[in-house]
Each structure stands twice: as structure tokens, then as C-alpha cells.
Amino acid sequence: MKRARGQQPIINILSVDVEECFHATEVSGSGNGYPEARPAVEAQTRHVLELFERHRISATFFMLGMVAEKHPRLVREIAKQGHEIGCHSYAHSLVYDLTPQEFRQDTIRAVRCIEDACGLTPRTYRAPSYSITAKSLWALEILVELGFTHDSSIYPIRHDRYGIPGFGRHAQRYETPAGPICEVPIATAQLSSNRLVPVGGGGYLRLLPYCYTAAGVRRINASEGQPACLYFHPWELDPDQPRLTSSLVSTLRTYRGLRTMTGKVERLLSDFAFGPLTAVHPVEEPALVLVR
């Protein structure tokens, strides 16, 4: 990206959803995951940490409580390397499949596991598979009640499993009956007044050419002057993981592009500036928009 001399690059948000390959919704929904897959999250996440260290990148790691419970040393290692620790639920249950009480208990359990692992209390949250949708916005009030200051669970697109079309595309102050929370949606690019495309990483980075994501991030940075929020999973950088899905669509969504994903992440880290979520959007940031 070309910039005027002396102009500082926009710091984008880089986040990692730390879970096992069998936690992915396409896999867990098939019923094939848990019996056949061996835990691999430690090696996969250490690969990510090595990439970040090489590029001197700090990011937000959204930890699954179940992973923190079984691999506490990994959580401590992530924190020791200066990364932000967030919460990704306990058991990777979709929020809209839970009752408010079940969601509260799942989140409390996840927080306790993370605290026990590294001594830090997460204040940022990301729902499994972006499952805070129009029918589960009540979850944001519960997050505020539990002390969370930031959420990054809303994808402002139309998808068969997630998304809130029409939701604001950039960080915004969302008011709940319990108080405000900073909602940081995953990156989308505005192609026209009625056409929005996802460019936030994850499967879109894995499945599509690198230039698609890079062009979207550049458009957000240059044309809108805004940071882009990107994510991926450690298992997406592991081409040797077991194949556990049971349908053609799920197989394509989950495993296509695994062999090129590390190279794409390396290019992102070289081409753009990144930081953790709350460093880009601190609690007191005045530019957040009030959503009513």
C-alpha cells in the first residue's frame, strides 16, 4: 500500500480463534469429530506464535475454555509473548442454540478456565461461528453483566449460519440494558450501496485468492480510513489434520486451501500493520458510534 512520506499505516486487528479442528461447526455438526481426532491445538497454535514472533505482531487470541482447561501452558505461553487473551466460549456451542442462562453459564465456565490457566481475566469475547445474530443479541447484555468491554461476534453479512445484514461495518458502541459494549464486526468491503462482501479472513482467506482479501483490506484502510478486523484458526494452517466432515459442502468449506493458508497469512503480516483488538479500539475511544 503506497502512503505519503511520514504517514503512519493504519493498524488493523488480527485475531485467532483457538480451538481444535474437531470444534469447527462444520465438523461438530457431522458427529464425526471427537472420537477420531487427536488433540493438535498446541502444535498448531505454536506455529502461529512463531509466525507472529517473526513478524513482530501482537494479536488477540480468543481462547476456547475447553482448550484453556486442557492446555493451560499454551495459554500462559500466548500471554507471555504479549498477546491479548480473549474468550471464545467454553464448548463452542452456537449462541442462538442456547438459552440465556446456558450462555451465561458457558461463558462463566470459560472465563474461569482462562483465569486458572494464565491468571488473566478476558474482557473481549467472540462467539463460536459468529452466532450472535438478530435472534441472540440478548447475549451482549449478558457479556456486559459479566464484565466484558468488547465483543467481536457480529458479521454484517448474509450467511446460512450467521450474520446480521445491515449492522454497522465498523467498531461501534452498542447500548444494552446493562450498559455499553464495543462491538467490532469482522471486516467487510462496500462495493456499492447495496453490495457488501466479506474480507475478514478465515475461510474467505483460505478459499479465495490472496489478492481478494488484500484488496478488501486496502479499500477499508485507504478509502474509509478504518482498521479491518481479521481472523483465522490455528487448524487452518495445518494441511495434515484428519478429514472429519461428512458432506461435500462441509468438506470444501473446512479443508480447501489448507496448504496455501500459511503463505497467505505470511503475506498479510508483511503487507499490513496489525495489533490486538483493544489496542486498536480502547475502551475510552471517542470515535465509536452509538447504536440505538
C-alpha positions as a printed NumPy array, in Angstrom:
array([[  0.   ,   0.   ,   0.   ],
       [  1.519,   3.345,  -1.029],
       [  1.445,   6.104,   1.575],
       [  2.602,   9.683,   1.72 ],
       [  6.043,  10.107,   3.222],
       [  5.822,  10.093,   7.014],
       [  2.25 ,   8.785,   7.021],
       [  1.724,   6.005,   9.537],
       [ -0.049,   2.828,   8.381],
       [ -3.459,   2.038,   9.811],
       [ -3.229,  -0.638,  12.484],
       [ -5.649,  -3.437,  11.666],
       [ -6.971,  -6.004,  14.126],
       [ -5.609,  -9.535,  13.949],
       [ -7.374, -12.254,  15.919],
       [ -7.005, -16.007,  16.285],
       [ -9.848, -18.287,  17.374],
       [ -8.049, -21.027,  19.303],
       [ -9.87 , -24.352,  19.046],
       [ -9.264, -27.909,  17.937],
       [-10.057, -28.892,  14.349],
       [-12.97 , -31.   ,  15.621],
       [-14.587, -27.954,  17.258],
       [-15.263, -26.359,  13.865],
       [-19.01 , -26.123,  13.339],
       [-18.892, -27.964,  10.014],
       [-17.174, -30.884,  11.793],
       [-19.031, -30.941,  15.105],
       [-22.339, -30.85 ,  13.251],
       [-21.396, -34.025,  11.379],
       [-20.992, -36.081,  14.558],
       [-17.609, -37.347,  13.345],
       [-15.187, -35.164,  15.24 ],
       [-14.435, -36.119,  18.811],
       [-13.87 , -39.898,  18.589],
       [-11.448, -39.811,  15.662],
       [ -9.398, -36.648,  16.103],
       [ -6.387, -36.342,  18.34 ],
       [ -5.659, -33.003,  20.044],
       [ -3.356, -30.916,  17.871],
       [ -4.087, -27.379,  19.039],
       [ -0.786, -26.918,  20.889],
       [  1.412, -27.587,  17.849],
       [ -0.914, -25.648,  15.538],
       [ -1.007, -22.605,  17.819],
       [  2.743, -22.628,  18.381],
       [  3.145, -22.469,  14.615],
       [  1.015, -19.304,  14.67 ],
       [  3.064, -17.874,  17.533],
       [  6.263, -18.445,  15.572],
       [  4.834, -16.581,  12.578],
       [  3.778, -13.664,  14.767],
       [  7.137, -13.521,  16.539],
       [  8.981, -13.478,  13.233],
       [  6.869, -10.56 ,  12.017],
       [  6.76 ,  -8.849,  15.44 ],
       [  2.969,  -8.929,  15.503],
       [  0.712,  -8.787,  18.568],
       [ -2.796, -10.161,  18.214],
       [ -5.891, -11.176,  20.167],
       [ -6.224, -14.898,  20.84 ],
       [ -9.822, -15.882,  21.56 ],
       [ -9.431, -18.992,  23.71 ],
       [-11.947, -21.784,  23.892],
       [-12.438, -22.553,  27.594],
       [-12.126, -26.271,  26.912],
       [ -8.726, -25.686,  25.328],
       [ -7.589, -23.479,  28.222],
       [ -8.687, -26.18 ,  30.663],
       [ -6.745, -28.947,  28.893],
       [ -3.745, -26.896,  27.747],
       [ -3.077, -24.211,  30.393],
       [  0.604, -23.989,  29.498],
       [ -0.35 , -22.94 ,  25.981],
       [ -2.491, -20.068,  27.299],
       [  0.366, -18.903,  29.52 ],
       [  2.74 , -19.052,  26.563],
       [  0.426, -16.901,  24.44 ],
       [  0.085, -14.323,  27.222],
       [  3.831, -14.355,  27.954],
       [  4.542, -13.447,  24.34 ],
       [  2.485, -10.281,  24.782],
       [ -0.725, -11.24 ,  23.037],
       [ -4.19 , -10.335,  24.267],
       [ -6.298, -13.168,  25.687],
       [ -9.994, -13.216,  24.788],
       [-12.837, -15.667,  25.371],
       [-14.302, -17.919,  22.657],
       [-16.906, -19.689,  24.854],
       [-16.291, -22.927,  26.747],
       [-17.557, -25.706,  24.478],
       [-18.024, -23.985,  21.09 ],
       [-21.812, -24.135,  21.294],
       [-23.628, -21.752,  18.973],
       [-25.109, -18.893,  20.989],
       [-28.518, -18.978,  19.31 ],
       [-28.842, -22.666,  20.233],
       [-28.502, -21.8  ,  23.939],
       [-30.881, -20.215,  26.421],
       [-29.668, -17.002,  28.063],
       [-28.943, -18.946,  31.259],
       [-26.987, -21.612,  29.372],
       [-24.989, -18.923,  27.602],
       [-24.22 , -17.214,  30.902],
       [-23.022, -20.441,  32.486],
       [-20.963, -21.41 ,  29.439],
       [-19.247, -18.012,  29.463],
       [-18.592, -18.051,  33.206],
       [-17.045, -21.503,  32.923],
       [-14.842, -20.394,  30.021],
       [-13.634, -17.305,  31.89 ],
       [-12.737, -19.38 ,  34.94 ],
       [-10.749, -21.834,  32.838],
       [ -8.816, -18.992,  31.214],
       [ -8.193, -17.319,  34.583],
       [ -6.97 , -20.6  ,  36.067],
       [ -4.651, -21.12 ,  33.111],
       [ -2.925, -17.742,  32.941],
       [ -4.167, -15.51 ,  35.778],
       [ -5.804, -13.049,  33.369],
       [ -9.498, -12.224,  33.071],
       [-10.585, -11.874,  29.44 ],
       [-12.572,  -8.741,  28.586],
       [-13.02 ,  -9.457,  24.88 ],
       [-15.408, -12.096,  23.527],
       [-16.071, -13.84 ,  20.225],
       [-18.953, -16.238,  19.767],
       [-18.403, -19.572,  18.013],
       [-19.177, -19.196,  14.3  ],
       [-20.283, -15.567,  14.822],
       [-23.507, -16.879,  16.356],
       [-24.622, -13.607,  17.917],
       [-27.276, -12.831,  15.351],
       [-30.505, -10.827,  15.347],
       [-32.175, -13.574,  17.396],
       [-29.409, -13.721,  20.011],
       [-28.481, -10.059,  20.569],
       [-29.544, -10.632,  24.188],
       [-26.084, -12.189,  24.624],
       [-24.439,  -8.758,  24.516],
       [-26.297,  -7.704,  27.674],
       [-25.045, -10.813,  29.462],
       [-21.489, -10.109,  28.327],
       [-21.702,  -6.608,  29.808],
       [-23.042,  -8.04 ,  33.07 ],
       [-20.057, -10.417,  33.167],
       [-17.56 ,  -7.579,  32.744],
       [-16.734,  -7.768,  29.04 ],
       [-15.883,  -4.474,  27.367],
       [-15.535,  -5.681,  23.754],
       [-17.278,  -8.188,  21.535],
       [-16.338,  -9.312,  18.021],
       [-19.124, -11.754,  17.211],
       [-21.161,  -9.991,  14.535],
       [-20.58 , -10.407,  10.809],
       [-22.664,  -7.798,   8.951],
       [-23.366, -10.109,   6.003],
       [-25.98 , -12.628,   4.921],
       [-24.913, -16.238,   5.508],
       [-26.714, -19.527,   6.057],
       [-25.366, -19.812,   9.61 ],
       [-24.536, -16.319,  10.861],
       [-24.647, -12.614,  10.115],
       [-26.754,  -9.503,  10.702],
       [-27.215,  -7.787,   7.322],
       [-27.333,  -4.014,   7.743],
       [-25.397,  -3.981,  11.023],
       [-22.719,  -1.279,  11.15 ],
       [-19.479,  -2.326,   9.484],
       [-17.041,  -0.684,  11.875],
       [-16.49 ,  -0.543,  15.619],
       [-19.478,   0.887,  17.42 ],
       [-20.746,   1.465,  20.926],
       [-23.725,  -0.835,  21.415],
       [-26.036,   0.052,  24.281],
       [-27.621,  -2.781,  26.264],
       [-29.876,  -2.54 ,  29.342],
       [-26.807,  -3.45 ,  31.396],
       [-24.565,  -0.816,  29.808],
       [-22.461,  -0.318,  26.681],
       [-20.138,  -2.711,  24.906],
       [-17.799,  -2.019,  21.988],
       [-18.858,  -4.212,  19.08 ],
       [-16.112,  -4.779,  16.498],
       [-17.515,  -6.552,  13.425],
       [-15.416,  -8.714,  11.143],
       [-14.169,  -6.862,   8.055],
       [-16.378,  -6.347,   5.031],
       [-15.791,  -4.244,   1.919],
       [-18.503,  -1.996,   0.494],
       [-18.56 ,  -2.448,  -3.28 ],
       [-21.735,  -0.435,  -3.847],
       [-24.647,   0.963,  -1.871],
       [-26.275,  -2.454,  -1.732],
       [-23.355,  -4.85 ,  -2.18 ],
       [-21.164,  -5.942,   0.716],
       [-18.509,  -8.671,   0.576],
       [-16.714, -10.436,   3.467],
       [-12.938,  -9.893,   3.589],
       [-12.24 , -10.768,   7.214],
       [-10.023, -13.794,   6.716],
       [-10.829, -17.289,   7.938],
       [-12.478, -19.381,   5.251],
       [-12.621, -16.422,   2.864],
       [ -8.834, -16.049,   3.047],
       [ -8.336, -19.801,   2.735],
       [-10.756, -20.398,  -0.144],
       [-10.184, -17.297,  -2.28 ],
       [ -7.04 , -15.822,  -3.866],
       [ -4.888, -13.707,  -1.549],
       [ -5.472, -10.618,  -3.701],
       [ -9.191, -10.715,  -2.794],
       [ -8.547, -10.235,   0.947],
       [ -5.651,  -7.826,   0.406],
       [ -7.712,  -5.617,  -1.899],
       [-10.544,  -5.559,   0.643],
       [ -8.264,  -4.533,   3.498],
       [ -6.615,  -1.835,   1.358],
       [-10.016,  -0.486,   0.397],
       [-11.115,  -0.269,   4.042],
       [ -7.846,   1.382,   5.083],
       [ -7.388,   3.793,   2.168],
       [-10.928,   4.703,   1.159],
       [-12.574,   4.675,   4.577],
       [ -9.643,   5.355,   6.891],
       [-10.747,   2.463,   9.109],
       [ -8.999,  -0.606,  10.509],
       [-10.073,  -4.029,   9.309],
       [-10.747,  -6.849,  11.774],
       [ -9.362, -10.167,  10.507],
       [ -9.29 , -13.655,  11.977],
       [ -8.281, -17.258,  11.358],
       [ -7.994, -20.544,  13.28 ],
       [ -4.725, -22.375,  14.029],
       [ -6.111, -25.547,  12.409],
       [ -6.463, -23.651,   9.123],
       [ -2.65 , -23.66 ,   8.829],
       [ -2.395, -27.447,   9.257],
       [ -2.837, -29.359,   5.981],
       [ -2.2  , -32.7  ,   7.695],
       [ -5.206, -32.658,  10.005],
       [ -7.721, -35.525,   9.756],
       [-10.689, -35.118,   7.413],
       [-13.78 , -35.406,   9.601],
       [-16.649, -33.801,   7.699],
       [-19.443, -35.902,   6.217],
       [-20.75 , -33.81 ,   3.304],
       [-19.199, -32.323,   0.187],
       [-20.12 , -28.733,   1.13 ],
       [-18.688, -29.11 ,   4.645],
       [-15.526, -30.711,   3.268],
       [-14.945, -27.855,   0.835],
       [-15.657, -25.208,   3.469],
       [-13.346, -26.787,   6.018],
       [-10.384, -28.238,   4.127],
       [ -9.969, -26.473,   0.819],
       [ -6.974, -24.134,   0.805],
       [ -5.195, -25.564,   3.857],
       [ -1.893, -25.976,   2.016],
       [ -1.721, -22.34 ,   0.924],
       [ -3.007, -20.761,   4.129],
       [  0.344, -20.296,   5.892],
       [  1.727, -18.444,   2.877],
       [ -1.326, -16.186,   2.758],
       [ -1.026, -15.338,   6.446],
       [  2.675, -14.598,   5.956],
       [  1.793, -12.173,   3.153],
       [ -0.824, -10.438,   5.289],
       [  1.695,  -9.978,   8.101],
       [  4.178,  -8.485,   5.615],
       [  1.734,  -6.259,   3.737],
       [ -0.266,  -4.731,   6.609],
       [  0.16 ,  -3.48 ,  10.165],
       [ -1.711,  -5.349,  12.891],
       [ -2.431,  -5.18 ,  16.594],
       [ -4.765,  -6.691,  19.206],
       [ -8.399,  -5.665,  19.399],
       [ -8.349,  -3.418,  22.465],
       [ -5.151,  -1.677,  21.355],
       [ -6.906,  -0.595,  18.159],
       [-10.204,   0.173,  19.921],
       [ -9.526,   1.027,  23.579],
       [-12.47 ,   1.33 ,  25.948],
       [-12.294,   5.107,  26.079],
       [-12.02 ,   5.627,  22.308],
       [-14.364,   8.538,  21.468],
       [-14.99 ,   7.682,  17.813],
       [-17.399,   4.828,  18.478],
       [-20.92 ,   5.291,  17.144],
       [-23.898,   4.916,  19.453],
       [-26.295,   2.269,  18.174],
       [-29.895,   2.585,  19.374]])
